[in-house]
């Protein structure tokens, strides 16, 4: 009862103040039928304004105007969303403050990721979190709030669905883009080259579309330890292709394949020491990180009259290889006078199949029913090495119980941990909605799921003389039911009120470093329950629109990422819970046909509701009321754009602003992230038919801010001011 009264009172207050100055950003909203955006993240084609929930969609026009390349360029503009910009290929989107770190969750992420509805995150630890390049994207859909009913595990806070453009059978199309830019402090230029071609093989029946890209982001950090300025160079390469076959008006078959890789020469974190605004990191070797993912999928959409049948099958493969210099923590090994290095190399392979039926649109009773199957196999080897340790062991056998280096340190590896898992999920899901008197819609949904996993953790013979360990508990099983209920009131086209209850969950797992670090061997699943009310309305038809949501989230049995003192080995443990209360507001103002102001404002209060145990923390843990890591109370984004389509060269100009208030980077950390403003400028003009010249400035004021950190002495910072230009050609 208390939760309901709090939410109702908050929403009422927001509605009363809507006529005054309100900052928000309706990235997803249009006010006329011609502006309607149909999204698919709800597993059916729906006008975004008809969804009883908090949803945003950034279109290809939005991404182009922002000169977006990756998630860091646009995802923070969605209300209630922050980006833990850790390392390319593993950085995490956080929705509504549901996170236990600003770094990288040690198990599943709290946000689900999808590409054309295909899961990109496997159950268990994700080796790679794909950051799909923005070129030739149709849109990016963001569902805020738990999405366990339709999407399953990993959507504790929300879900992100990339929608890439597929082959068009209607005609030939092509596009190309070149980008050149300079980042302050970077010794080299940034560049990108991207191209797309769409070819109809049989008009209106068969077509193919191919996209290729390469992007180079010059490093801006200095690493005197390896005598390298601008050490964190990043190269992104990608290839994407689709084939669409429509043998009849009622049948559509789509094949989609994609490959993208991230090659980072040196990690992006800095060591703060006594300099609060440093661009320096000191290591004895370059800490590289290489990640890649490959996806192949086949989809059938068949109209059956009474329903649409959708069948999806996909195969996803990910690879990751990285290295860290442990000597910055533990010093140079005195036995060999060489640094201790750690690293990890892993592969995951996921098969996914989904079958569903969706009722026709425009009926009082609508429904969706489906089933999916997932099989994820992963293997990862974590290693610690000291160059020359094998020779030292063989020269000093008494120190190692007489065991030769070939047994306990092959290839100078002093520790080796191999983890494997085979996880299978089968689930039934569905939703049914009925509209009363054309204005009141009740929706009930649910997901019945079962997970079966077969983990194995092996700690091999080692030079640390820790007893070897082989943990294979056999098949583990977890099952449950995830409900969803919503009630929407839609008395007219420009007004919608809704109330929503939804849930999310994550499965449990095994800690990789548990044997050597003495941490808990396993951890259990955690869940979220979301209570939400919202409103969408036009205050001035076709000129001023608002989208407001207020919510309360209970997060139970939190899977928290913690670190072992001194060695800083990460592990996951369950403990305590959290209460998250928040309000999200978006606004779009169109005072003239050529001008639009879009704004977003979000307030989030995310705190522990009970003690989170941590033996390395004062008092044995973090008490009730402790703020969750990275959960900034305030986020703000504004975007002012001018488009003069009637003038020669059709000039366009945009100003984009973001603000993130401060928040602790980790449990128990003194270091705060946020408390900075970022300002971007964009301008473009058509210099010839189909040829657009653009200029941009990102982080124009050269703001220095911390975007993530696992500890109080090291973290990742905002990219310095970057100025550049682009040349884009479109055939059409």
C-alpha positions as CSV (number, residue, x, y, z in Angstrom):
1,X,0.0,0.0,0.0
2,X,2.9,2.4,0.8
3,X,4.5,1.7,-2.5
4,X,1.3,2.5,-4.4
5,X,0.7,5.8,-2.6
6,X,4.2,6.9,-3.2
7,X,4.0,6.2,-6.9
8,X,0.6,7.8,-7.3
9,X,1.6,10.9,-5.4
10,X,4.8,11.3,-7.5
11,X,2.9,10.9,-10.8
12,X,0.3,13.4,-9.7
13,X,2.9,16.0,-8.8
14,X,4.6,15.5,-12.1
15,X,1.4,16.0,-14.0
16,X,0.7,19.3,-12.1
17,X,4.1,20.7,-12.9
18,X,4.1,19.6,-16.6
19,X,3.0,23.0,-17.8
20,X,6.1,24.7,-16.3
21,X,9.7,24.3,-17.3
22,X,10.4,20.6,-17.5
23,X,13.6,18.9,-18.9
24,X,13.2,15.5,-20.6
25,X,13.9,13.9,-23.9
26,X,11.3,12.2,-26.1
27,X,13.8,10.5,-28.4
28,X,11.1,7.9,-29.2
29,X,8.1,10.2,-29.5
30,X,6.3,11.8,-32.4
31,X,3.0,13.6,-32.2
32,X,1.5,12.9,-35.6
33,X,0.8,9.6,-37.3
34,X,3.6,10.3,-39.8
35,X,6.0,10.3,-36.9
36,X,4.8,7.0,-35.4
37,X,7.6,4.5,-34.6
38,X,6.8,0.8,-34.7
39,X,9.1,-1.2,-32.5
40,X,9.7,-4.9,-32.2
41,X,11.3,-5.3,-28.8
42,X,7.9,-6.4,-27.5
43,X,8.0,-9.3,-29.9
44,X,5.3,-7.8,-32.0
45,X,5.1,-4.7,-34.2
46,X,3.6,-2.0,-32.0
47,X,3.4,1.8,-32.1
48,X,5.8,2.9,-29.4
49,X,3.0,5.1,-27.9
50,X,0.7,2.1,-27.4
51,X,3.0,0.2,-25.1
52,X,2.2,0.1,-21.4
53,X,5.7,0.6,-20.2
54,X,8.8,2.8,-20.4
55,X,10.3,2.4,-23.9
56,X,12.6,4.5,-25.9
57,X,13.8,4.2,-29.5
58,X,16.6,6.1,-31.2
59,X,16.1,6.0,-35.0
60,X,18.7,6.1,-37.7
61,X,18.0,9.8,-38.0
62,X,18.7,10.3,-34.3
63,X,22.0,8.4,-34.6
64,X,23.1,10.3,-37.7
65,X,22.4,13.6,-36.1
66,X,24.5,12.6,-33.0
67,X,27.3,11.3,-35.3
68,X,27.0,8.1,-33.2
69,X,29.5,5.4,-33.7
70,X,29.0,3.3,-30.5
71,X,26.9,3.1,-27.4
72,X,28.8,5.8,-25.6
73,X,27.6,8.3,-28.1
74,X,23.9,7.9,-27.5
75,X,22.7,5.4,-24.9
76,X,23.2,7.9,-22.0
77,X,20.6,10.1,-23.6
78,X,17.8,7.7,-22.8
79,X,16.2,8.6,-19.4
80,X,17.2,6.3,-16.5
81,X,20.1,4.9,-18.4
82,X,23.9,5.2,-17.7
83,X,26.8,3.5,-19.5
84,X,29.6,1.8,-17.6
85,X,32.1,2.6,-20.3
86,X,34.8,0.1,-19.2
87,X,36.5,-1.5,-22.2
88,X,35.2,-1.8,-25.8
89,X,33.3,-5.0,-26.2
90,X,32.6,-5.6,-22.5
91,X,31.1,-2.3,-21.4
92,X,27.6,-2.5,-19.8
93,X,24.4,-0.5,-20.1
94,X,22.8,0.0,-16.7
95,X,19.0,0.8,-16.5
96,X,17.4,2.3,-13.4
97,X,20.5,1.8,-11.2
98,X,20.3,-2.0,-11.2
99,X,24.1,-2.7,-10.9
100,X,26.6,-3.8,-8.2
101,X,29.6,-2.2,-10.0
102,X,30.6,0.4,-12.5
103,X,33.1,-2.1,-13.8
104,X,32.0,-5.4,-15.3
105,X,29.5,-7.8,-13.5
106,X,31.2,-11.0,-12.6
107,X,28.2,-13.0,-13.8
108,X,25.4,-12.1,-16.2
109,X,24.9,-8.4,-16.9
110,X,21.8,-6.8,-15.4
111,X,20.6,-5.6,-18.9
112,X,19.7,-7.9,-21.8
113,X,21.0,-7.3,-25.3
114,X,19.4,-8.4,-28.5
115,X,19.9,-7.9,-32.3
116,X,16.7,-8.1,-34.3
117,X,15.2,-9.9,-31.2
118,X,18.1,-12.5,-31.2
119,X,19.8,-12.8,-27.8
120,X,23.4,-11.5,-27.7
121,X,24.0,-12.4,-24.1
122,X,24.4,-16.0,-23.1
123,X,23.4,-17.4,-19.7
124,X,26.3,-17.2,-17.3
125,X,29.3,-14.8,-17.6
126,X,29.3,-12.9,-21.0
127,X,32.7,-13.0,-22.6
128,X,31.6,-10.2,-24.9
129,X,28.8,-7.6,-24.7
130,X,28.5,-6.5,-28.4
131,X,28.6,-2.8,-29.0
132,X,27.1,-2.8,-32.5
133,X,28.5,0.0,-34.7
134,X,25.7,2.5,-35.5
135,X,26.2,2.5,-39.3
136,X,23.1,1.2,-41.2
137,X,21.1,0.6,-38.0
138,X,17.3,1.1,-38.3
139,X,17.0,2.0,-34.6
140,X,18.0,1.1,-31.1
141,X,15.2,0.1,-28.8
142,X,15.6,0.5,-25.0
143,X,13.0,-1.2,-22.7
144,X,13.3,0.3,-19.2
145,X,12.4,-1.9,-16.2
146,X,12.6,-5.7,-15.8
147,X,11.7,-7.7,-18.9
148,X,11.9,-11.3,-17.7
149,X,8.5,-12.4,-19.1
150,X,9.4,-12.0,-22.8
151,X,13.2,-12.1,-22.6
152,X,14.2,-14.4,-19.8
153,X,17.3,-14.0,-17.7
154,X,19.7,-11.0,-17.6
155,X,17.0,-8.4,-18.0
156,X,16.9,-7.3,-14.3
157,X,16.9,-3.6,-15.2
158,X,15.8,-3.6,-18.8
159,X,16.8,-4.6,-22.3
160,X,18.5,-3.1,-25.4
161,X,17.5,-4.3,-28.9
162,X,19.6,-3.3,-31.9
163,X,17.6,-3.3,-35.1
164,X,19.8,-3.5,-38.2
165,X,18.5,-2.8,-41.6
166,X,17.7,-5.9,-43.6
167,X,17.8,-6.4,-47.4
168,X,15.0,-4.5,-49.3
169,X,13.5,-6.2,-52.3
170,X,12.0,-3.0,-53.7
171,X,15.1,-1.6,-55.3
172,X,18.9,-0.9,-55.4
173,X,20.4,1.1,-52.6
174,X,23.9,2.0,-51.5
175,X,25.7,4.2,-49.0
176,X,29.2,5.0,-47.9
177,X,30.7,7.1,-45.1
178,X,34.1,8.4,-44.3
179,X,35.1,10.0,-41.0
180,X,38.3,11.8,-40.0
181,X,38.8,13.4,-36.6
182,X,41.4,14.4,-34.0
183,X,41.2,13.8,-30.3
184,X,43.2,16.1,-28.0
185,X,46.3,14.3,-26.6
186,X,46.0,11.6,-29.3
187,X,49.1,11.4,-31.4
188,X,47.3,10.1,-34.4
189,X,44.1,10.8,-36.3
190,X,40.9,8.9,-35.8
191,X,39.3,7.5,-39.0
192,X,36.4,5.4,-40.2
193,X,35.3,3.9,-43.5
194,X,31.9,2.3,-43.9
195,X,29.9,1.1,-46.8
196,X,26.6,-0.6,-47.6
197,X,25.1,-2.0,-50.8
198,X,21.6,-3.4,-51.3
199,X,20.9,-5.4,-54.4
200,X,17.5,-6.8,-55.5
201,X,18.2,-10.2,-57.2
202,X,14.5,-10.7,-58.1
203,X,12.5,-7.5,-57.8
204,X,10.0,-7.7,-54.9
205,X,11.1,-11.3,-54.2
206,X,14.8,-11.6,-53.3
207,X,17.4,-9.2,-52.2
208,X,20.8,-9.1,-50.5
209,X,22.4,-6.4,-48.3
210,X,26.0,-6.2,-47.3
211,X,27.7,-3.8,-44.8
212,X,31.4,-3.5,-44.1
213,X,33.2,-1.1,-41.8
214,X,36.5,-0.3,-40.2
215,X,37.0,2.3,-37.4
216,X,40.2,3.4,-35.7
217,X,40.0,5.4,-32.5
218,X,43.5,6.8,-31.6
219,X,44.6,6.4,-28.0
220,X,44.8,9.4,-25.7
221,X,46.4,7.9,-22.6
222,X,50.2,7.8,-22.0
223,X,51.9,4.7,-20.7
224,X,55.6,5.6,-19.8
225,X,56.1,2.0,-18.5
226,X,56.1,0.8,-22.1
227,X,57.3,4.2,-23.4
228,X,54.1,4.7,-25.4
229,X,52.1,7.9,-25.8
230,X,48.5,7.3,-26.8
231,X,48.8,3.6,-25.9
232,X,45.1,2.7,-25.9
233,X,44.5,2.6,-29.7
234,X,41.3,0.8,-30.7
235,X,40.4,-0.9,-34.0
236,X,36.9,-2.0,-34.9
237,X,36.2,-4.1,-37.9
238,X,32.8,-5.5,-38.9
239,X,30.9,-7.3,-41.7
240,X,27.2,-7.8,-41.9
241,X,25.0,-9.3,-44.5
242,X,21.3,-10.2,-44.9
243,X,19.2,-12.0,-47.5
244,X,15.5,-11.5,-47.7
245,X,13.2,-13.8,-49.7
246,X,9.5,-13.1,-50.0
247,X,8.1,-15.9,-52.2
248,X,4.5,-14.8,-51.5
249,X,2.9,-11.7,-49.9
250,X,2.3,-13.8,-46.7
251,X,5.8,-15.3,-46.4
252,X,9.1,-13.7,-45.5
253,X,12.4,-15.5,-45.0
254,X,15.4,-13.6,-43.6
255,X,19.0,-14.8,-43.2
256,X,21.2,-12.5,-41.2
257,X,24.9,-12.9,-40.5
258,X,27.3,-10.5,-38.7
259,X,30.9,-10.4,-37.5
260,X,32.5,-7.6,-35.4
261,X,35.8,-7.5,-33.6
262,X,37.4,-5.0,-31.1
263,X,41.2,-4.9,-30.9
264,X,42.4,-2.7,-28.0
265,X,46.2,-2.2,-27.8
266,X,46.2,-1.2,-24.1
267,X,43.6,-0.9,-21.4
268,X,41.7,2.4,-21.0
269,X,42.0,2.9,-17.2
270,X,44.3,5.4,-15.6
271,X,46.0,5.3,-12.2
272,X,45.0,8.4,-10.2
273,X,47.6,8.5,-7.5
274,X,48.0,12.2,-6.4
275,X,46.8,13.7,-9.7
276,X,43.0,14.1,-9.9
277,X,43.0,14.7,-13.6
278,X,45.6,12.3,-15.0
279,X,45.9,10.8,-18.5
280,X,48.6,8.4,-17.4
281,X,48.8,4.7,-16.8
282,X,52.0,2.9,-15.9
283,X,52.4,-0.8,-16.6
284,X,55.4,-3.0,-17.5
285,X,53.6,-4.5,-20.5
286,X,50.8,-3.4,-22.8
287,X,47.5,-4.8,-21.4
288,X,45.8,-5.8,-24.6
289,X,42.2,-6.9,-25.0
290,X,40.8,-8.6,-28.2
291,X,37.1,-9.5,-28.4
292,X,34.9,-10.7,-31.3
293,X,31.5,-12.0,-31.9
294,X,29.9,-13.8,-34.8
295,X,26.2,-14.3,-35.4
296,X,24.2,-16.3,-38.0
297,X,20.4,-16.5,-37.9
298,X,17.5,-17.6,-40.0
299,X,14.0,-16.3,-39.5
300,X,10.5,-17.1,-41.0
301,X,7.5,-14.8,-40.7
302,X,4.4,-16.5,-42.0
303,X,0.9,-15.0,-42.1
304,X,-1.7,-17.7,-41.2
305,X,-4.8,-15.5,-41.1
306,X,-5.7,-16.1,-37.5
307,X,-2.1,-15.3,-36.4
308,X,1.4,-14.6,-37.6
309,X,3.9,-17.5,-37.1
310,X,7.5,-16.4,-36.3
311,X,10.3,-19.0,-36.2
312,X,13.9,-17.9,-35.3
313,X,17.1,-19.9,-35.2
314,X,20.5,-18.5,-34.4
315,X,24.1,-19.4,-33.6
316,X,26.4,-17.0,-31.8
317,X,30.1,-17.4,-31.1
318,X,32.3,-15.1,-29.0
319,X,36.0,-15.0,-28.3
320,X,38.0,-13.0,-25.8
321,X,41.6,-12.7,-25.0
322,X,43.1,-10.1,-22.6
323,X,46.1,-9.4,-20.3
324,X,46.7,-7.5,-17.1
325,X,49.9,-6.5,-15.4
326,X,49.6,-7.7,-11.8
327,X,52.9,-6.2,-10.9
328,X,51.3,-2.7,-10.5
329,X,49.7,-4.3,-7.4
330,X,52.2,-6.9,-6.1
331,X,55.4,-5.5,-7.5
332,X,58.1,-7.2,-9.6
333,X,58.8,-10.8,-8.7
334,X,62.1,-10.8,-6.8
335,X,62.9,-14.4,-7.9
336,X,62.9,-13.5,-11.6
337,X,63.0,-9.7,-11.7
338,X,60.0,-9.9,-14.1
339,X,56.4,-8.8,-13.7
340,X,53.6,-11.1,-12.8
341,X,51.0,-11.1,-15.5
342,X,47.4,-12.4,-15.6
343,X,45.1,-13.0,-18.4
344,X,42.1,-14.8,-19.7
345,X,41.1,-16.5,-22.9
346,X,37.7,-17.8,-23.6
347,X,35.1,-18.9,-26.1
348,X,31.3,-19.2,-25.9
349,X,28.9,-20.8,-28.4
350,X,25.2,-20.4,-28.2
351,X,22.4,-22.0,-30.1
352,X,19.0,-20.3,-29.9
353,X,15.6,-21.3,-31.2
354,X,12.2,-19.5,-30.8
355,X,8.7,-20.2,-32.1
356,X,5.8,-18.0,-31.5
357,X,2.3,-17.1,-32.7
358,X,1.0,-13.5,-32.6
359,X,-2.6,-12.5,-33.0
360,X,-3.7,-10.0,-35.7
361,X,-3.6,-6.3,-34.8
362,X,-6.6,-4.1,-34.3
363,X,-8.7,-6.5,-32.3
364,X,-10.1,-6.1,-28.8
365,X,-8.5,-9.3,-27.7
366,X,-4.9,-9.8,-28.6
367,X,-2.4,-12.5,-27.6
368,X,1.1,-13.8,-28.0
369,X,2.3,-17.3,-27.2
370,X,5.8,-18.7,-27.7
371,X,8.5,-21.1,-26.7
372,X,12.3,-20.8,-26.8
373,X,15.3,-23.1,-26.3
374,X,18.9,-22.0,-25.5
375,X,22.0,-24.0,-25.3
376,X,25.2,-22.1,-24.3
377,X,28.6,-23.8,-24.0
378,X,31.5,-21.8,-22.6
379,X,35.1,-22.5,-21.8
380,X,37.6,-20.1,-20.3
381,X,41.2,-20.3,-19.1
382,X,42.4,-17.8,-16.5
383,X,46.2,-17.7,-16.2
384,X,48.9,-16.1,-14.1
385,X,52.4,-16.1,-15.5
386,X,55.9,-14.9,-14.5
387,X,58.6,-15.0,-17.2
388,X,61.5,-17.1,-16.1
389,X,59.8,-18.8,-13.2
390,X,60.2,-22.2,-14.7
391,X,63.9,-21.9,-14.8
392,X,63.9,-20.7,-11.2
393,X,61.8,-23.6,-10.0
394,X,64.1,-26.2,-11.6
395,X,67.1,-24.4,-10.0
396,X,65.5,-24.4,-6.6
397,X,63.5,-27.6,-6.3
398,X,63.4,-27.6,-2.5
399,X,61.2,-24.5,-2.5
400,X,58.6,-26.4,-4.5
401,X,58.5,-29.8,-3.0
402,X,60.8,-31.2,-5.6
403,X,58.2,-30.9,-8.3
404,X,59.5,-29.9,-11.8
405,X,58.3,-26.7,-13.6
406,X,56.8,-28.9,-16.3
407,X,54.2,-30.0,-13.8
408,X,53.5,-26.8,-11.8
409,X,54.5,-24.0,-14.2
410,X,54.4,-25.1,-17.8
411,X,55.2,-22.2,-20.1
412,X,55.9,-20.1,-17.0
413,X,52.3,-20.3,-15.9
414,X,52.2,-20.3,-12.1
415,X,48.4,-20.6,-11.9
416,X,45.8,-22.1,-14.4
417,X,42.1,-22.2,-13.8
418,X,39.8,-23.7,-16.4
419,X,36.1,-23.2,-16.2
420,X,33.5,-24.9,-18.4
421,X,29.7,-24.7,-18.4
422,X,26.9,-26.1,-20.5
423,X,23.6,-24.3,-19.8
424,X,20.3,-25.1,-21.4
425,X,17.1,-23.2,-21.0
426,X,13.6,-24.1,-22.2
427,X,10.8,-21.7,-21.6
428,X,7.1,-21.0,-22.5
429,X,6.0,-17.4,-22.5
430,X,3.0,-15.4,-23.5
431,X,0.8,-12.3,-23.1
432,X,-2.9,-11.7,-23.5
433,X,-4.6,-8.4,-23.6
434,X,-8.3,-7.3,-23.7
435,X,-9.5,-3.8,-24.4
436,X,-12.7,-2.7,-22.7
437,X,-14.9,0.0,-24.4
438,X,-11.9,0.9,-26.6
439,X,-10.1,2.8,-23.8
440,X,-9.1,0.4,-21.0
441,X,-6.6,-2.5,-21.7
442,X,-5.7,-5.2,-19.3
443,X,-2.6,-7.3,-20.1
444,X,-1.5,-10.5,-18.4
445,X,1.7,-12.2,-19.2
446,X,4.0,-14.9,-17.9
447,X,7.1,-17.0,-18.5
448,X,7.6,-20.6,-17.3
449,X,11.2,-21.5,-17.5
450,X,13.7,-24.2,-16.6
451,X,17.5,-24.0,-16.6
452,X,19.8,-26.9,-16.5
453,X,23.6,-26.3,-16.2
454,X,26.6,-28.6,-15.9
455,X,29.5,-26.4,-14.5
456,X,33.0,-27.6,-14.0
457,X,35.9,-25.6,-12.4
458,X,39.4,-27.0,-12.4
459,X,42.3,-25.4,-10.5
460,X,45.3,-27.1,-12.0
461,X,48.7,-28.0,-10.4
462,X,50.5,-24.7,-9.7
463,X,53.7,-23.0,-8.5
464,X,51.8,-21.5,-5.6
465,X,51.5,-25.1,-4.2
466,X,47.7,-24.6,-3.6
467,X,46.1,-28.0,-3.8
468,X,44.6,-28.7,-7.2
469,X,40.8,-28.7,-7.3
470,X,38.2,-30.2,-9.7
471,X,34.6,-29.2,-9.0
472,X,32.0,-30.9,-11.1
473,X,28.7,-31.0,-9.2
474,X,26.8,-32.6,-12.1
475,X,23.6,-31.2,-13.5
476,X,22.1,-28.3,-11.7
477,X,18.5,-27.3,-12.2
478,X,16.5,-24.1,-11.6
479,X,13.0,-23.3,-12.6
480,X,10.3,-20.7,-12.0
481,X,7.5,-18.5,-13.2
482,X,7.8,-14.8,-14.1
483,X,4.5,-12.8,-14.2
484,X,3.6,-9.5,-15.7
485,X,0.4,-7.4,-15.3
486,X,-0.4,-4.0,-16.8
487,X,-3.5,-1.8,-17.0
488,X,-3.6,1.0,-19.6
489,X,-6.2,3.8,-20.0
490,X,-6.2,5.5,-23.4
491,X,-9.2,7.8,-23.7
492,X,-7.8,9.7,-26.7
493,X,-4.9,9.4,-29.1
494,X,-2.8,12.0,-27.3
495,X,-3.2,10.7,-23.7
496,X,-2.2,7.3,-22.2
497,X,-2.0,6.4,-18.5
498,X,-0.7,3.0,-17.4
499,X,0.2,0.9,-14.3
500,X,2.6,-2.0,-14.6
501,X,4.1,-4.8,-12.5
502,X,7.0,-6.8,-14.0
503,X,9.9,-9.0,-12.9
504,X,13.4,-9.9,-13.9
505,X,15.9,-12.6,-12.8
506,X,19.4,-13.9,-13.2
507,X,20.6,-17.5,-12.8
508,X,23.4,-18.4,-10.3
509,X,26.9,-19.7,-11.1
510,X,30.4,-20.6,-9.9
511,X,33.2,-18.2,-8.9
512,X,36.3,-18.8,-11.1
513,X,38.9,-17.6,-8.5
514,X,37.2,-19.2,-5.5
515,X,39.9,-21.9,-4.9
516,X,43.0,-19.6,-4.9
517,X,41.2,-16.7,-3.2
518,X,39.2,-18.5,-0.6
519,X,35.9,-16.9,-1.7
520,X,32.5,-18.6,-1.9
521,X,32.5,-21.4,-4.5
522,X,29.0,-20.7,-5.8
523,X,26.3,-18.0,-5.8
524,X,22.5,-18.1,-6.3
525,X,20.1,-16.4,-8.6
526,X,18.7,-12.9,-7.9
527,X,15.4,-11.2,-8.9
528,X,13.8,-7.8,-9.3
529,X,10.2,-6.8,-8.9
530,X,9.1,-3.5,-10.6
531,X,6.0,-1.4,-9.6
532,X,5.5,1.4,-12.2
533,X,3.0,4.0,-13.2
534,X,3.3,6.3,-16.2
535,X,1.7,8.8,-18.5
536,X,2.1,10.0,-22.1
537,X,0.3,13.1,-23.3
538,X,0.5,16.1,-25.6
539,X,0.2,19.3,-23.7
540,X,0.1,21.2,-27.0
541,X,-1.0,19.0,-30.0
542,X,1.9,18.5,-32.5
543,X,4.1,20.9,-30.5
544,X,4.7,19.8,-26.9
545,X,4.6,16.2,-25.6
546,X,5.6,14.5,-22.4
547,X,6.4,11.0,-21.2
548,X,6.5,10.4,-17.4
549,X,7.2,7.3,-15.4
550,X,7.6,6.7,-11.7
551,X,8.7,3.3,-10.3
552,X,9.8,1.3,-7.3
553,X,12.1,-1.8,-7.8
554,X,12.8,-4.5,-5.1
555,X,16.1,-6.2,-5.9
556,X,16.4,-9.4,-3.9
557,X,19.5,-11.6,-3.1
558,X,21.8,-9.2,-5.0
559,X,24.6,-10.9,-6.9
560,X,27.3,-8.4,-5.9
561,X,30.7,-8.1,-7.5
562,X,33.3,-7.8,-4.7
563,X,37.1,-8.0,-4.6
564,X,39.6,-9.9,-2.4
565,X,41.9,-7.5,-0.5
566,X,45.5,-7.2,-1.8
567,X,45.1,-9.6,-4.7
568,X,42.0,-7.8,-6.1
569,X,40.5,-11.1,-7.4
570,X,36.9,-10.6,-8.3
571,X,34.1,-12.8,-7.1
572,X,30.3,-12.8,-6.8
573,X,28.3,-13.3,-3.6
574,X,24.6,-13.1,-2.7
575,X,23.6,-10.8,0.0
576,X,21.1,-8.3,1.2
577,X,18.7,-6.5,-1.1
578,X,18.1,-3.0,-2.6
579,X,15.2,-0.6,-2.9
580,X,15.3,1.6,-6.1
581,X,12.9,4.5,-6.5
582,X,12.9,6.7,-9.5
583,X,11.1,9.1,-11.8
584,X,11.8,9.5,-15.5
585,X,10.6,12.4,-17.6
586,X,10.9,13.1,-21.3
587,X,9.8,16.1,-23.3
588,X,9.7,17.2,-26.9
589,X,9.1,20.8,-27.9
590,X,8.5,21.8,-31.6
591,X,8.0,25.6,-31.6
592,X,8.6,25.7,-35.4
593,X,8.7,23.2,-38.2
594,X,12.5,23.6,-38.4
595,X,13.3,23.4,-34.7
596,X,13.0,20.8,-32.0
597,X,14.1,20.6,-28.4
598,X,14.3,17.2,-26.8
599,X,15.1,16.7,-23.2
600,X,15.2,14.0,-20.5
601,X,15.5,14.1,-16.8
602,X,15.8,11.1,-14.4
603,X,16.0,10.8,-10.7
604,X,17.2,7.5,-9.2
605,X,17.5,6.6,-5.5
606,X,19.1,3.2,-5.4
607,X,20.2,1.9,-2.0
608,X,20.8,-1.3,-0.1
609,X,17.8,-2.3,2.0
610,X,19.8,-4.7,4.2
611,X,23.4,-5.5,5.0
612,X,25.6,-6.7,2.1
613,X,28.3,-8.9,3.7
614,X,31.9,-8.4,2.7
615,X,34.6,-9.8,5.0
616,X,37.1,-7.2,3.5
617,X,35.0,-4.2,4.5
618,X,34.9,-2.4,7.8
619,X,32.2,-3.9,10.0
620,X,32.0,-7.0,7.8
621,X,29.9,-5.4,5.0
622,X,27.9,-2.5,3.7
623,X,24.9,-1.4,5.7
624,X,21.4,-0.6,4.8
625,X,21.1,2.7,3.0
626,X,24.4,2.4,1.1
627,X,24.0,3.7,-2.4
628,X,24.5,1.2,-5.2
629,X,27.6,1.7,-7.3
630,X,27.3,4.2,-10.1
631,X,23.6,5.0,-9.4
632,X,23.7,8.7,-10.0
633,X,20.7,10.5,-8.5
634,X,20.4,12.8,-11.4
635,X,20.9,12.4,-15.2
636,X,20.0,15.0,-17.7
637,X,20.2,15.1,-21.5
638,X,19.2,17.9,-23.8
639,X,19.3,18.1,-27.6
640,X,18.4,21.2,-29.7
641,X,18.3,20.7,-33.4
642,X,17.5,22.8,-36.5
643,X,16.7,21.3,-39.9
644,X,16.2,23.6,-42.9
645,X,14.9,21.2,-45.5
646,X,13.5,24.1,-47.7
647,X,16.8,26.0,-47.9
648,X,19.6,25.3,-50.4
649,X,21.9,22.5,-49.3
650,X,19.4,21.6,-46.5
651,X,21.6,22.6,-43.6
652,X,21.2,20.9,-40.2
653,X,22.7,22.0,-36.9
654,X,22.5,20.3,-33.5
655,X,23.6,20.9,-29.9
656,X,23.6,18.0,-27.5
657,X,24.2,18.2,-23.7
658,X,24.5,15.6,-21.0
659,X,25.0,15.7,-17.2
660,X,25.6,12.9,-14.8
661,X,25.6,13.6,-11.0
662,X,28.2,11.9,-8.8
663,X,27.9,8.4,-7.4
664,X,30.4,6.0,-5.7
665,X,32.3,3.8,-8.2
666,X,32.0,0.7,-6.0
667,X,30.8,-0.5,-2.6
668,X,33.0,1.1,0.0
669,X,34.9,3.3,-2.5
670,X,35.7,6.9,-1.8
671,X,36.1,7.7,-5.5
672,X,33.0,9.2,-7.2
673,X,32.1,9.0,-10.8
674,X,30.1,11.6,-12.7
675,X,29.6,15.3,-11.7
676,X,30.4,16.5,-15.2
677,X,28.7,18.0,-18.3
678,X,29.4,16.9,-21.8
679,X,28.6,19.2,-24.8
680,X,28.6,18.0,-28.4
681,X,28.0,20.0,-31.6
682,X,27.0,18.7,-35.1
683,X,26.4,20.4,-38.4
684,X,25.9,19.2,-42.0
685,X,24.9,20.3,-45.4
686,X,24.1,18.6,-48.8
687,X,26.9,19.6,-51.1
688,X,25.6,17.6,-54.0
689,X,22.8,15.2,-54.8
690,X,23.1,12.4,-52.2
691,X,26.3,13.8,-50.8
692,X,26.4,15.3,-47.3
693,X,29.3,17.0,-45.6
694,X,29.3,17.1,-41.8
695,X,31.4,18.5,-39.0
696,X,31.3,17.7,-35.3
697,X,32.8,18.3,-32.0
698,X,32.4,15.8,-29.1
699,X,33.1,16.9,-25.5
700,X,33.6,20.4,-26.9
701,X,34.4,21.9,-23.4
702,X,37.0,19.1,-22.8
703,X,35.4,18.0,-19.6
704,X,37.3,15.5,-17.5
705,X,35.1,12.9,-15.8
706,X,35.3,9.4,-14.4
707,X,33.0,7.0,-16.2
708,X,33.8,3.8,-14.3
709,X,36.2,2.3,-11.8
710,X,36.5,-1.0,-9.9
711,X,38.6,0.7,-7.1
712,X,39.3,4.1,-5.8
713,X,42.7,4.4,-7.3
714,X,42.1,3.4,-11.0
715,X,39.3,4.1,-13.5
716,X,38.3,5.0,-17.0
717,X,37.8,8.6,-18.0
718,X,35.9,10.6,-20.6
719,X,37.4,10.9,-24.0
720,X,39.0,14.3,-24.5
721,X,37.6,16.8,-27.0
722,X,37.3,15.3,-30.4
723,X,36.8,17.4,-33.5
724,X,36.3,16.0,-37.0
725,X,34.3,15.8,-40.2
726,X,32.4,13.2,-42.2
727,X,31.4,12.7,-45.8
728,X,28.3,10.6,-46.4
729,X,27.0,9.4,-49.7
730,X,23.5,7.9,-50.2
731,X,22.4,6.5,-53.6
732,X,18.8,7.4,-52.9
